Amino acid sequence: MPLPLSCAIITQNEEDNISRTLVALSFIEDIVVIDSGSTDKTVEIAKSLGARVFYRKFVNYADQKNFAIAQTKYDWVLAVDADEVVSNGLKAEITELFTKNKLQSEGFLIPRLTYYLGKWIRFGGYYPNYQIRLFKKTAGEFSGGLVHERVKLIGKPIKLKNPLYHYSYKNISDHLKFIDRYSSLFAEEEFRKGKSSSVLWAFLKGCFKGFYMYWIRLGILDGKQGFVLALLGFYYNFLKYLKLYEKSNSISSFFVMVDSVHDVKSRKSTKKDSNQVHVG
């Protein structure tokens, strides 16, 4: 019998992942998917596998995930991404928490194990990568800016042992698209805070990240995959701060800042529209 637990997922064009994710969640009674306008078969697949599907215009990751949580039926929520899969061990661990009344905290930290280029990555800072994903929704919510949303929890979370499987990137091209998008979001967020950078600082930040991943966090033990991840870690950090340098040294910086203020006002004025929910 499914557990009296809800799961919240946000999606956009996840037809390659969503089926694998939802099948592994069959032990959960209530599954909510918030889609922000998929043009592939994501919504169709989610409905066919029993999820309650809603549409909502994307604002940012934290806001979208909090909206998903607000649509759930139960007090306890498991928040997963569309490219994550609950392992059999984690399923058993969560089931035991509910069936044996071991919910002794307001939330639980779950390790993530990433699959990359045909290998499970255990070093380089990728594992265990604990994140609060199972929590009581009255005690926690997602917070953060344009990137790096995290659950802010009332009370101290307890660590679980078994992982969420994370199928992060389809291939190198997919990884590079991620880097390009998230480095832009990082630069925008930091620029709005009044931060600046330089080419030298971008290079040094990139070098430190690559060195840290490969040597300090022992990415070398992940073989060629560890080397690729450290190299792309260098590139990602370099690009983040290089784009910040580009923004902070642009002759149109003033106009960008003015536009960011206007954007905040615009989002407030359109908040009512963005909160429109369409049940699928």
N, C-alpha and C positions, 0 to 999 in steps of 0.2 A: 504494500500500500504506500503511495507517495507520501512524503513528509509534509507536514503543515508548514511549509517554508516557501518563500518567493525567490525568484531569480530575476535580476534586471540586466538587460543587454541593450546597448545602442548599436545601430547598424547604418551602413550606407554602402551598397554594392558589395555585399559579403557572400555572394552565392557559392563561392569556392570554400567557405569556412563554416557557414551557419548550420548546415546539416550535421556535421561532425560534432559541433558544439551542443546542439539541442538534443541529439540522441543520447549523449552522455549525461543529460540532465533529466532523464526520464523518472528519476527517483524523487523529483521535486514536483509538488502539486501545481504551483502557480508560476508560470513563466511569462514575463513581460518583455516585449521587444519594442523599442522606440526607433522607428526608421525616419531618416531625414531626407528621404527622396530617392531611394534606390531606383535605378533604371534597368537593373538586371532582375533575376528571379528570387532575390532575397526574401521579399515579403511573401511571395507564393510558397516558398519552401518553409518559412517560419510558421505560416498558418497551417500547412499540411502536417506539421509536427506538433501541433497543439498549443502554440504560443498565442498569447493575446497581443495583437499587433496594433500599434498606434503610429500616427504620423505627427511629427513635430519639426518645424524648421530648426536647423542647427544654429546655436548661438556660440557655445563653447563646450568643452568636454565635461567640466564639472557641472555646469548648468543642465546639460542634457541628461547626465547620469542621475542627478538629483530629481529631475522630472520623472525619469523612469522609476525610481524608487517610490515616488509619490503615487504611482499607479498600482503598486503591488497590494495584495490582499492581506498579507500576514505581517506580524511584528518583526520577524527575522527575515533578513534579505541576504542572498548571495549575489554579489555583483561580479560578473565576468565580462570579458571582452569577446567579440565575435571570433577572434582567432585563438581563443583559449579553450581547453578541454579539461573537465574534471576527471582526474585519474581514478581508477578503481579503488586505490588505497584511500584517496581523499573522500570518495563517496562513502566508503565504509566508516571512515572517521567521523564525518558529519552525521551519518545515520546514527552512530553510537551516541553522539552528543544529544540528539533529540530523543531517542528511544530510552536512554538510560538517565535522562535528566541531568546532564553534565554541563549545562549552559551556565557556567560559574563566572562568566564575564559578560560585558556588554558587546564584546567583539573579539574576533580571532584573526591572527596573522597567518597567512597561507603562503608557503614558498612557491616560486614559479620556476619551472625547468624549461628552458628554451631549446627548440630544435632549429638548427641552422646548418645548411649545406650538408644534410645527411647525418648530423651528429647532435647528440644531446650535450649542451654546453654547461660545464660545471665550474668553470673558472672565469677569470677576467672580470669579475664583479657581476656576472650574470646569474649566479646561483649562490645562496637560496633566494635572494631578492624578495624578502618577506614584504607582503602588503596586506593591509586590512581589507578583506573582501567579504567576510561573513560577520554581520553585525546587526544589532537591534536598531531599527530605523529611527526610533525616538532618541537614540543616544549617539547617532553618527550621521555625517553627511560629507559629500565630496566638497573640497575647497581647492582653490588654485586659480591661476590666471589662464593665459591662452594655452599653456602646456603644463605638464607634470601635475595633473590633478591627483589628490590623495584624500583618503577618508580621514576626517577629523573626528575623533572619538572621545566621548566622555568616559573617563576611566582607563584602566590599563588593559590592553589586549593580551590574550594568551596565544602562544604559538602552537600551530598544528604541525604534524610531521610530514604529511603526504602532500605532493605538489599539484598545482595546476600545470598542465602541459601548455606551453606557449609556442604556437606555430607562427613565429613572428614575421618572416619574410618569405615570399615565394621563391625569390632568386635575387641575384645581385642588383638587377635593375629595379626591383621592388624596394630593396634596401636603399638605393640611391634616391628614389622618389621620396621615401620617408625622410631621409637626411635633408633633402632640398626643402621639403615642406616645413619640417619642424625647426630647422635652422632659421627660416624666415619668421616663424611664429616667435621663436626665442628673441630674435633681433627686434621685432616689433614690440614685444612686451618690455624688454629692457630699455628700449628707446623711449617708450612712454613713461618710464620711471626716471628718465633723465640721465641714463647711463651712456657711456661712450666707450670707444675702443680704438685700437691702432693695428696696423698690419703686423708689427712686431709682437704685440700682445696676443693677437690671434694665432700667430705661429707658435708662440711659447705655450699658450693654452692647449693647442693641438698636440704639441710634443709631449707635454706633461700627461695628457689623457692617454695617448698611445703607450707611453712608458709605464704608466700606472696600471693599465689593463694587462699589458703583456708580461711585465716583470713583477710588480708589486702584488697584483691580484692573480698572478700565475697563469695568465692566459696562454703562455707557452705550452702548458700541459694539455691544452685542447688541440694541439697539433696545428695543421694548416688552417683549420677553422678559427682557432684562437689568433693566429697571425692576421688573417683577413679582418676579423672583428677589431683587433687593435689598430690596424691600419685605417679602417673606416671610422674608428673612434677618434683617431687623430684628425681625419678629414672633417668629421661632424663638428668637433669642437672648433677647429680652424675656421670652418665656414660660418658657424654661429657668430663668432666675434668679428669675422671679416664683414659679414652683412651688417653687423652693428656699426662697424667703422664706416661702411658705405652710407648708412642712414645718418649717422651723427656728423658726417662731413659733407653731406649733400647740400647744395646751394638752396634746395627746397625744404631744408629741415624745418624751418619755421612754419611752412605751410602744412607739412606733415603733422606737426604738433597741433596746429589749429584744427586739422582734419580729425585728429584723434579725439579732441574735445567734442567736436561736432558729432563724431561717431557714437560717443557715450550718450549724448543727448538723443540721438536718433534711435539708439537701442532702447532707451527708456520709453520713447514715444511709440515704438513698435512692439514693445513687450507684450501688449495685449494681443496683438496679432500673432506673435510667435508662440503664444501659449494655446493656440487653437488646437484641439485634439480631434483627430478623426479615427475612429475605431475601425480597424480593418477586419 
